[in-house]
């Protein structure tokens, strides 16, 4: 069974093509700058060779036509015909309360996804464009939608409700949804497999730390809480997002700076976080470099970042009455040994004891980085959301 996985953003398409026998990646790549000058497709073959195809890519349909053309090309492709593709799996950011698991795409699924556009106006429209493009190009192709929010639909009501009039929840669906669910699901399952145990009897905290970041509390294989909320803005300090913020600050700044809702949203989503605090960058490598040079804003921003993650770990340990496994993933979680150490420092009284030798220099590899004496297993598990999407797609095809 061969499955194409698509992740359509506003001006990009990430793709991976899997042979599910052995879960091998046959080809992967990125379509960049859709509708903009300099658009191109960057292909990475199974051999590791990279090829760049430049051209005018006006919309997502054209971008996906490029992808399919490359996959079937005599020189660079890995299949001879589109009939070799069993199904296409799509990353979809928001499934609202309707989708508690992945779903085979049909008219009802598309209708429900469209209802979620107000909840994810930047993400669901391009996700839908990807599905529409495949339907136009290969009309009989089976498609599966895999939702970022679905994994967190197991949260209990006391964890996902906000302290606002209940009528507003009923009217607009305002509640904690959580995101990065596919990543949290993958790394929690993978961590248990590495440890030779079952998720169903473990309390796990997963830290997806990247430009966007979230923490999840996973008990008996089910998400019971997560740091992102109604939108991905809530929770941890992030690259350009403010994270947790007193709502009074929002209304105060809107009044003082005469900001409309769109401008305020851009301020807190695009110009805040580590970028806004430091004035340097949203890239942690740049901030770490400046901190090492003595830049005070860079130093305090890093302390704030570590402190916020540490608080959530402590809170979720309390919420689950303990923790068995702590997992770091995402670009920062997988690669930044200093960040992992700073977060775990002074958590030893809760049973988190990091081994500095195991942790130091570790990048993008699966590893246990806790001391042998540590009550909690501390791990690094590189995420693989595309593989999780491919697995869900395969399962639904087999169940048809």
Kinemage of the C-alpha trace (Angstrom):
@kinemage 1
@onewidth
@group {chain A} dominant
@subgroup {mainchain}
@vectorlist {calphas} color= white
{ca unk a 1} P 0.000 0.000 0.000
{ca unk a 2} L 1.421 3.391 -1.044
{ca unk a 3} L 0.130 6.555 0.639
{ca unk a 4} L 0.748 10.212 -0.155
{ca unk a 5} L 0.634 12.575 2.827
{ca unk a 6} L -0.059 16.273 2.216
{ca unk a 7} L 0.235 19.189 4.633
{ca unk a 8} L -1.103 22.271 2.871
{ca unk a 9} L -0.294 25.675 4.350
{ca unk a 10} L -1.337 29.094 3.110
{ca unk a 11} L 1.550 29.300 0.619
{ca unk a 12} L 3.223 25.896 0.892
{ca unk a 13} L 2.654 22.153 0.545
{ca unk a 14} L 4.740 19.648 2.479
{ca unk a 15} L 4.519 16.094 1.205
{ca unk a 16} L 5.789 12.611 1.956
{ca unk a 17} L 5.150 9.480 -0.064
{ca unk a 18} L 5.184 6.205 1.879
{ca unk a 19} L 5.375 2.543 1.001
{ca unk a 20} L 3.542 1.214 4.040
{ca unk a 21} L 5.250 -2.154 3.724
{ca unk a 22} L 8.097 -1.345 6.097
{ca unk a 23} L 6.852 2.271 6.367
{ca unk a 24} L 9.534 3.461 3.959
{ca unk a 25} L 9.631 7.061 2.691
{ca unk a 26} L 9.981 6.829 -1.081
{ca unk a 27} L 10.029 10.567 -1.657
{ca unk a 28} L 9.364 13.806 0.200
{ca unk a 29} L 9.569 17.514 -0.328
{ca unk a 30} L 8.132 20.988 -0.154
{ca unk a 31} L 6.330 23.293 -2.548
{ca unk a 32} L 7.214 26.849 -1.528
{ca unk a 33} L 5.889 30.350 -2.206
{ca unk a 34} L 2.617 29.335 -3.853
{ca unk a 35} L 1.164 32.358 -5.666
{ca unk a 36} L 4.354 34.345 -5.070
{ca unk a 37} L 7.525 35.146 -6.973
{ca unk a 38} L 10.218 32.499 -6.701
{ca unk a 39} L 7.868 29.539 -6.245
{ca unk a 40} L 9.508 26.130 -6.481
{ca unk a 41} L 9.330 22.471 -5.542
{ca unk a 42} L 12.150 20.993 -3.479
{ca unk a 43} L 12.288 17.204 -3.820
{ca unk a 44} L 14.250 14.826 -1.600
{ca unk a 45} L 14.595 11.307 -2.977
{ca unk a 46} L 14.907 8.150 -0.896
{ca unk a 47} L 18.650 8.272 -1.648
{ca unk a 48} L 18.923 11.684 0.046
{ca unk a 49} L 19.533 13.483 -3.256
{ca unk a 50} L 17.777 16.863 -3.443
{ca unk a 51} L 16.430 18.431 -6.637
{ca unk a 52} L 14.863 21.878 -7.036
{ca unk a 53} L 12.214 22.552 -9.681
{ca unk a 54} L 11.472 26.229 -10.300
{ca unk a 55} L 8.292 27.405 -11.973
{ca unk a 56} L 5.141 29.491 -11.697
{ca unk a 57} L 2.926 27.832 -9.086
{ca unk a 58} L -0.198 29.955 -8.915
{ca unk a 59} L -2.326 27.907 -6.534
{ca unk a 60} L -2.499 24.682 -4.517
{ca unk a 61} L -3.932 22.696 -7.421
{ca unk a 62} L -0.947 23.562 -9.595
{ca unk a 63} L 1.384 22.787 -6.689
{ca unk a 64} L -0.138 19.330 -6.211
{ca unk a 65} L 0.014 18.715 -9.973
{ca unk a 66} L 3.752 19.446 -9.713
{ca unk a 67} L 4.079 16.964 -6.839
{ca unk a 68} L 2.220 14.214 -8.705
{ca unk a 69} L 4.202 14.941 -11.858
{ca unk a 70} L 7.505 14.587 -10.017
{ca unk a 71} L 6.426 11.363 -8.280
{ca unk a 72} L 5.652 9.777 -11.666
{ca unk a 73} L 8.512 11.295 -13.679
{ca unk a 74} L 10.883 8.875 -15.381
{ca unk a 75} L 14.008 10.625 -14.086
{ca unk a 76} L 13.051 11.646 -10.547
{ca unk a 77} L 9.939 9.642 -9.720
{ca unk a 78} L 9.354 6.525 -7.643
{ca unk a 79} L 6.159 5.235 -9.290
{ca unk a 80} L 5.194 4.823 -12.924
{ca unk a 81} L 1.505 5.657 -12.608
{ca unk a 82} L -0.851 7.502 -10.237
{ca unk a 83} L -2.853 4.281 -9.894
{ca unk a 84} L -0.072 3.076 -7.593
{ca unk a 85} L -1.227 5.576 -4.948
{ca unk a 86} L -3.745 3.830 -2.678
{ca unk a 87} L -4.906 6.938 -0.824
{ca unk a 88} L -3.980 10.496 0.186
{ca unk a 89} L -3.822 11.527 3.837
{ca unk a 90} L -4.203 15.204 4.723
{ca unk a 91} L -3.159 17.084 7.827
{ca unk a 92} L -6.133 19.185 8.935
{ca unk a 93} L -5.569 21.638 11.770
{ca unk a 94} L -9.063 21.996 13.220
{ca unk a 95} L -11.811 19.407 13.512
{ca unk a 96} L -13.800 21.139 16.252
{ca unk a 97} L -15.830 18.921 18.545
{ca unk a 98} L -17.175 16.852 15.680
{ca unk a 99} L -14.020 14.876 14.855
{ca unk a 100} L -12.633 12.701 17.615
{ca unk a 101} L -10.561 10.620 15.194
{ca unk a 102} L -9.399 10.634 11.581
{ca unk a 103} L -12.042 10.304 8.865
{ca unk a 104} L -12.415 9.231 5.239
{ca unk a 105} L -13.243 12.368 3.273
{ca unk a 106} L -16.760 12.666 1.891
{ca unk a 107} L -19.220 15.530 1.449
{ca unk a 108} L -20.272 15.401 5.118
{ca unk a 109} L -16.651 15.571 6.318
{ca unk a 110} L -15.963 18.528 4.026
{ca unk a 111} L -19.088 20.269 5.320
{ca unk a 112} L -17.969 19.830 8.940
{ca unk a 113} L -14.460 21.061 8.081
{ca unk a 114} L -15.948 24.161 6.499
{ca unk a 115} L -17.841 24.846 9.739
{ca unk a 116} L -14.467 24.977 11.518
{ca unk a 117} L -13.031 27.694 9.254
{ca unk a 118} L -13.987 30.403 11.766
{ca unk a 119} L -11.970 28.508 14.400
{ca unk a 120} L -8.883 28.176 12.151
{ca unk a 121} L -9.173 30.797 9.388
{ca unk a 122} L -5.481 30.602 8.442
{ca unk a 123} L -5.238 26.797 8.383
{ca unk a 124} L -8.455 25.019 7.418
{ca unk a 125} L -8.945 26.830 4.066
{ca unk a 126} L -5.601 25.638 2.605
{ca unk a 127} L -6.220 22.174 4.100
{ca unk a 128} L -9.508 22.113 2.194
{ca unk a 129} L -7.783 23.357 -0.973
{ca unk a 130} L -5.510 20.333 -0.846
{ca unk a 131} L -8.479 17.960 -0.631
{ca unk a 132} L -10.274 19.809 -3.438
{ca unk a 133} L -7.173 19.684 -5.647
{ca unk a 134} L -6.804 15.909 -5.283
{ca unk a 135} L -10.532 15.478 -6.033
{ca unk a 136} L -10.131 17.511 -9.227
{ca unk a 137} L -6.914 15.847 -10.415
{ca unk a 138} L -7.661 12.231 -9.395
{ca unk a 139} L -11.464 12.104 -8.940
{ca unk a 140} L -11.626 8.518 -7.664
{ca unk a 141} L -8.772 8.824 -5.149
{ca unk a 142} L -9.629 7.936 -1.544
{ca unk a 143} L -8.690 10.692 0.905
{ca unk a 144} L -8.381 10.795 4.683
{ca unk a 145} L -8.428 13.839 6.977
{ca unk a 146} L -6.254 13.605 10.108
{ca unk a 147} L -7.073 16.358 12.615
{ca unk a 148} L -4.606 18.090 14.952
{ca unk a 149} L -7.398 18.601 17.464
{ca unk a 150} L -8.802 15.044 17.458
{ca unk a 151} L -6.370 13.533 19.974
{ca unk a 152} L -7.328 16.136 22.579
{ca unk a 153} L -11.066 15.417 22.314
{ca unk a 154} L -10.658 12.981 25.219
{ca unk a 155} L -10.041 15.860 27.640
{ca unk a 156} L -12.608 15.958 30.457
{ca unk a 157} L -15.003 18.886 30.533
{ca unk a 158} L -13.352 20.451 33.585
{ca unk a 159} L -10.091 20.658 31.595
{ca unk a 160} L -11.431 22.099 28.356
{ca unk a 161} L -14.074 24.562 29.611
{ca unk a 162} L -13.342 28.272 30.146
{ca unk a 163} L -14.771 30.449 32.904
{ca unk a 164} L -17.096 32.374 30.589
{ca unk a 165} L -20.896 32.225 30.295
{ca unk a 166} L -21.849 28.692 29.298
{ca unk a 167} L -24.176 30.131 26.677
{ca unk a 168} L -21.131 31.381 24.725
{ca unk a 169} L -19.661 27.888 24.695
{ca unk a 170} L -22.961 26.537 23.393
{ca unk a 171} L -23.296 29.319 20.811
{ca unk a 172} L -19.738 29.557 19.467
{ca unk a 173} L -17.941 26.434 20.686
{ca unk a 174} L -15.497 28.457 22.774
{ca unk a 175} L -13.412 25.921 24.712
{ca unk a 176} L -9.923 24.464 24.855
{ca unk a 177} L -9.271 22.394 21.725
{ca unk a 178} L -5.518 21.928 21.814
{ca unk a 179} L -3.245 21.385 18.834
{ca unk a 180} L -0.155 19.363 17.823
{ca unk a 181} L -2.333 16.353 18.652
{ca unk a 182} L -0.847 14.139 15.936
{ca unk a 183} L 2.651 14.845 17.271
{ca unk a 184} L 1.716 14.258 20.916
{ca unk a 185} L 0.001 11.007 19.949
{ca unk a 186} L 2.965 9.766 17.912
{ca unk a 187} L 5.715 10.508 20.445
{ca unk a 188} L 3.756 9.158 23.423
{ca unk a 189} L 3.152 5.865 21.606
{ca unk a 190} L 6.707 5.714 20.312
{ca unk a 191} L 8.156 6.410 23.764
{ca unk a 192} L 6.198 3.505 25.234
{ca unk a 193} L 7.330 1.224 22.425
{ca unk a 194} L 10.974 2.148 23.113
{ca unk a 195} L 10.433 1.427 26.822
{ca unk a 196} L 8.688 -1.855 26.045
{ca unk a 197} L 5.509 -0.872 27.840
{ca unk a 198} L 1.910 0.056 27.042
{ca unk a 199} L 0.562 3.625 26.994
{ca unk a 200} L -2.627 2.363 28.625
{ca unk a 201} L -0.991 2.141 32.057
{ca unk a 202} L 1.328 5.162 31.952
{ca unk a 203} L 1.183 8.852 32.849
{ca unk a 204} L 3.094 10.750 30.165
{ca unk a 205} L 3.917 14.424 29.656
{ca unk a 206} L 4.912 15.328 26.103
{ca unk a 207} L 6.624 18.629 25.286
{ca unk a 208} L 6.404 19.624 21.617
{ca unk a 209} L 8.849 22.523 21.566
{ca unk a 210} L 9.364 24.407 18.333
{ca unk a 211} L 8.453 27.811 16.943
{ca unk a 212} L 4.976 26.758 18.003
{ca unk a 213} L 5.010 24.859 21.286
{ca unk a 214} L 2.653 22.907 23.516
{ca unk a 215} L 2.658 20.456 26.413
{ca unk a 216} L 0.182 17.600 26.805
{ca unk a 217} L -0.786 15.422 29.752
{ca unk a 218} L -1.513 11.883 28.542
{ca unk a 219} L -2.969 9.350 30.950
{ca unk a 220} L -3.654 5.751 29.916
{ca unk a 221} L -3.070 6.697 26.263
{ca unk a 222} L -5.605 9.547 26.302
{ca unk a 223} L -5.022 13.296 26.331
{ca unk a 224} L -6.392 14.741 29.576
{ca unk a 225} L -5.036 18.287 29.225
{ca unk a 226} L -2.914 20.411 26.911
{ca unk a 227} L -1.465 23.916 27.003
{ca unk a 228} L -2.828 25.318 23.733
{ca unk a 229} L -6.439 26.384 23.948
{ca unk a 230} L -9.210 27.758 21.749
{ca unk a 231} L -6.414 28.801 19.395
{ca unk a 232} L -2.682 27.936 19.248
{ca unk a 233} L -1.969 31.260 20.988
{ca unk a 234} L -2.536 30.034 24.541
{ca unk a 235} L 0.033 28.246 26.672
{ca unk a 236} L 3.796 28.361 26.384
{ca unk a 237} L 5.914 31.293 25.301
{ca unk a 238} L 6.643 30.638 21.612
{ca unk a 239} L 8.696 31.992 18.746
{ca unk a 240} L 6.267 34.783 17.843
{ca unk a 241} L 3.229 33.989 20.044
{ca unk a 242} L 2.790 35.489 23.488
{ca unk a 243} L 1.406 32.368 25.144
{ca unk a 244} L -0.539 32.784 28.396
{ca unk a 245} L -1.594 36.414 28.807
{ca unk a 246} L -3.990 38.341 31.017
{ca unk a 247} L -7.001 39.197 28.830
{ca unk a 248} L -6.895 42.626 30.455
{ca unk a 249} L -3.589 43.269 28.668
{ca unk a 250} L -5.307 42.664 25.325
{ca unk a 251} L -8.185 45.051 25.966
{ca unk a 252} L -5.843 47.642 27.542
{ca unk a 253} L -3.514 47.676 24.526
{ca unk a 254} L -6.412 47.720 22.090
{ca unk a 255} L -7.686 50.850 23.815
{ca unk a 256} L -4.337 52.600 24.297
{ca unk a 257} L -2.891 51.760 20.859
{ca unk a 258} L -6.239 52.027 19.052
{ca unk a 259} L -5.920 48.483 17.726
{ca unk a 260} L -8.621 46.648 15.835
{ca unk a 261} L -9.156 42.941 16.421
{ca unk a 262} L -7.136 41.911 13.335
{ca unk a 263} L -4.182 44.099 14.318
{ca unk a 264} L -4.298 42.841 17.901
{ca unk a 265} L -4.301 39.264 16.653
{ca unk a 266} L -1.224 39.959 14.520
{ca unk a 267} L 0.519 41.615 17.480
{ca unk a 268} L 0.070 38.655 19.815
{ca unk a 269} L 0.511 35.929 17.189
{ca unk a 270} L 3.251 37.315 14.952
{ca unk a 271} L 5.178 40.000 16.846
{ca unk a 272} L 5.263 38.714 20.425
{ca unk a 273} L 6.889 35.698 22.059
{ca unk a 274} L 10.659 35.371 21.882
{ca unk a 275} L 10.830 37.734 18.899
{ca unk a 276} L 8.896 40.476 20.669
{ca unk a 277} L 10.726 40.045 23.975
{ca unk a 278} L 14.229 40.117 22.546
{ca unk a 279} L 13.869 42.154 19.369
{ca unk a 280} L 16.408 39.705 17.944
{ca unk a 281} L 14.694 36.752 16.321
{ca unk a 282} L 12.172 33.962 16.810
{ca unk a 283} L 15.002 31.472 16.188
{ca unk a 284} L 16.357 30.047 19.440
{ca unk a 285} L 19.809 29.595 17.935
{ca unk a 286} L 20.101 33.346 17.385
{ca unk a 287} L 18.780 34.079 20.872
{ca unk a 288} L 21.171 31.597 22.501
{ca unk a 289} L 24.083 33.179 20.625
{ca unk a 290} L 23.125 36.655 21.847
{ca unk a 291} L 22.614 35.398 25.401
{ca unk a 292} L 26.120 33.914 25.324
{ca unk a 293} L 27.402 37.349 24.304
{ca unk a 294} L 25.714 38.860 27.363
{ca unk a 295} L 22.523 40.287 25.866
{ca unk a 296} L 20.224 40.758 28.874
{ca unk a 297} L 16.934 40.569 26.970
{ca unk a 298} L 18.017 37.299 25.352
{ca unk a 299} L 18.975 35.874 28.748
{ca unk a 300} L 15.707 36.792 30.472
{ca unk a 301} L 13.651 35.514 27.502
{ca unk a 302} L 15.330 32.106 27.755
{ca unk a 303} L 14.734 31.969 31.500
{ca unk a 304} L 11.072 32.847 30.908
{ca unk a 305} L 10.768 30.141 28.272
{ca unk a 306} L 12.239 27.425 30.493
{ca unk a 307} L 10.143 28.600 33.450
{ca unk a 308} L 6.875 28.396 31.501
{ca unk a 309} L 7.573 24.822 30.340
{ca unk a 310} L 8.630 23.817 33.854
{ca unk a 311} L 5.360 25.207 35.270
{ca unk a 312} L 3.269 23.127 32.903
{ca unk a 313} L 5.245 19.984 33.685
{ca unk a 314} L 4.651 20.582 37.383
{ca unk a 315} L 0.970 21.318 36.837
{ca unk a 316} L 0.372 18.220 34.740
{ca unk a 317} L 2.273 16.037 37.193
{ca unk a 318} L -0.143 17.290 39.845
{ca unk a 319} L -3.184 16.875 37.567
{ca unk a 320} L -2.344 13.216 36.878
{ca unk a 321} L -1.127 12.514 40.421
{ca unk a 322} L 2.309 11.632 39.093
{ca unk a 323} L 4.303 11.148 35.909
{ca unk a 324} L 6.063 8.079 34.514
{ca unk a 325} L 7.546 9.480 31.297
{ca unk a 326} L 8.563 12.964 30.106
{ca unk a 327} L 9.130 13.307 26.348
{ca unk a 328} L 10.830 16.150 24.471
{ca unk a 329} L 10.104 16.581 20.756
{ca unk a 330} L 9.866 19.304 18.093
{ca unk a 331} L 12.743 21.304 16.627
{ca unk a 332} L 13.851 22.706 19.982
{ca unk a 333} L 12.913 19.724 22.123
{ca unk a 334} L 14.850 17.345 19.873
{ca unk a 335} L 17.958 19.465 19.350
{ca unk a 336} L 18.527 21.906 22.229
{ca unk a 337} L 20.292 20.052 25.048
{ca unk a 338} L 20.683 23.248 27.106
{ca unk a 339} L 16.935 23.867 26.923
{ca unk a 340} L 16.119 20.322 28.058
{ca unk a 341} L 18.568 20.621 30.971
{ca unk a 342} L 17.280 24.042 32.057
{ca unk a 343} L 13.683 22.783 32.051
{ca unk a 344} L 14.499 19.665 34.091
{ca unk a 345} L 16.758 21.423 36.601
{ca unk a 346} L 15.144 21.688 40.054
{ca unk a 347} L 12.456 19.162 39.158
{ca unk a 348} L 14.405 16.338 40.801
{ca unk a 349} L 12.158 16.521 43.897
{ca unk a 350} L 9.291 15.437 41.615
{ca unk a 351} L 11.338 12.524 40.279
{ca unk a 352} L 12.764 14.134 37.123
{ca unk a 353} L 16.542 13.543 37.112
{ca unk a 354} L 18.294 14.315 33.840
{ca unk a 355} L 21.662 12.704 33.047
{ca unk a 356} L 23.876 15.506 31.748
{ca unk a 357} L 26.192 13.145 29.870
{ca unk a 358} L 23.363 11.393 28.051
{ca unk a 359} L 21.685 14.717 27.278
{ca unk a 360} L 24.709 16.738 26.143
{ca unk a 361} L 25.041 17.060 22.391
{ca unk a 362} L 22.060 14.819 21.636
{ca unk a 363} L 20.265 15.954 18.479
{ca unk a 364} L 17.282 14.432 16.678
{ca unk a 365} L 17.812 10.917 17.991
{ca unk a 366} L 15.641 8.668 20.099
{ca unk a 367} L 17.193 8.366 23.532
{ca unk a 368} L 16.552 8.032 27.240
{ca unk a 369} L 18.344 10.955 28.892
{ca unk a 370} L 17.360 10.425 32.540
{ca unk a 371} L 19.593 8.988 35.226
{ca unk a 372} L 19.148 5.316 36.036
{ca unk a 373} L 17.934 6.422 39.475
{ca unk a 374} L 15.309 8.804 38.047
{ca unk a 375} L 11.737 7.974 39.042
{ca unk a 376} L 10.556 9.489 35.741
{ca unk a 377} L 11.985 8.360 32.413
{ca unk a 378} L 13.075 11.460 30.481
{ca unk a 379} L 13.269 10.910 26.731
{ca unk a 380} L 13.932 12.557 23.395
{ca unk a 381} L 11.695 11.241 20.615
{ca unk a 382} L 11.793 12.980 17.218
{ca unk a 383} L 8.250 13.529 16.036
{ca unk a 384} L 6.860 12.071 12.821
{ca unk a 385} L 3.424 13.494 12.172
{ca unk a 386} L 3.506 12.427 8.513
{ca unk a 387} L 3.992 8.777 9.465
{ca unk a 388} L 1.113 9.018 11.948
{ca unk a 389} L -1.102 10.431 9.173
{ca unk a 390} L -0.011 7.640 6.832
{ca unk a 391} L -0.783 5.008 9.493
{ca unk a 392} L -4.256 6.424 10.110
{ca unk a 393} L -4.895 6.505 6.361
{ca unk a 394} L -3.774 2.885 5.996
{ca unk a 395} L -6.001 1.731 8.866
{ca unk a 396} L -9.065 3.438 7.422
{ca unk a 397} L -8.368 1.962 3.984
{ca unk a 398} L -8.092 -1.507 5.496
{ca unk a 399} L -11.334 -1.034 7.454
{ca unk a 400} L -13.332 -0.005 4.367
